Amino acid sequence: MSRSTVCVMLAFVLGCVPATVLGAVLCPFCDAPTLVMAEQIQMCDHLLLGRYVSGVKSTEVTAGSSRFEIVEIGFSKGEKFQKGQILEIPQYVAAAEGATFTLMGPEERLEDWNAPMEATAAAWQYLSKMPLPTTDVEQQGKRLEYFIPFFESSDMTISNDAFAEFAAAPYAVIKPLRDKLPREKILGWLNDPRVSVTRVGFYGLMAGLCGREEDAAILEHKIMTLDADFRLGIEGVMAGYMLLRGEEGLRVLEDGKMRTKVAKDAAGKEVPLPFSETYAVMQALRFMWTYEPERISQERLKASMRILLERQELADLVITDLARWKDWSVQDRLMSMYGDEKFAIPAIRRAIVRYLYYCSQEQGEKGADGTAVRPAWAVRADELLKELEQKDPKTVSDAKRFLVR
């Protein structure tokens, strides 16, 4: 994966790590490219705009070449290049005479330069004026402001890169920009079928971040109206909805996506609720736990996650989340599940073993004499784990082999 996090949330289900939070630094509902344009430009010594003059096609022994006249200079280290100069790039580009391209690379070896990229006048203005990445945390947010007006630019080079900048940014940097975001436009894009579905999660989250109370109805309608079996990014819309409505929004999701197995389509007809919809709620809960712990209490999020314990197709993931959240209140319930034929699935039983193991490792606070008293739930988990080792040694052994210690 590049720098994508849309599924940074998948990291939460790869293992049970109660002591830490996995990944979760980039925008959690967005896909980011390997490098945004600003990062590519920052690695270069020269950024030029060239007008295509001519080209020589590649052969079996050469890569061909392309000639460009420099018409604009973004920057040139040591002023190595000047307007009007002709550059011969050792790579054939098929283009119309007069078409403009960005030319950039390190030092003066044109063999090492990036492939020429066709650019409109608007794209050149965007690229040549963009602020470059910085390690200064305070400046990172101010820098991101530059890209906000370009989210849905008609020039795809601009639009895709501006979106990628936010996709690659930590949520903590994006959050303070809530008052800078174009609220009405975001709500419009969220429901515009012409907007790429890969942006639904991001716009849904941003709608919650910068929205008003009355906007919640728009997000709720989108969440509750099922128009496809799999809806990319709907978890971001759910997270944005909870940002707006808090616990009230969570209750709506519980009733409409967690406690039921039916939904309504655009015509109002009842249809089976796809697995992906309930899983999307889980992703949204993880988001709230990690990024917005003050909006909905952690105890309330635990209670919500426990609703899904009875869902066979989700049980192993739910148990993993409860262990990561250190919810040790369901030990006896898990033991009952272990002996229930409905849950006699290796993945579920291994998740239960891991849950009990991590619980058994919990240490109490140290007393005045410097010794720690083990919590009652840790002692209980130890007893239950030993009981399972007697009943099902193979599963316990298999589960322990992949523990994250």
Order of alpha helices (4+ residues) and beta strands (2+ residues): alpha-alpha-beta-beta-beta-beta-beta-alpha-alpha-alpha-alpha-alpha-alpha-alpha-beta-alpha-beta-beta-alpha-alpha-alpha-alpha-alpha-alpha-alpha
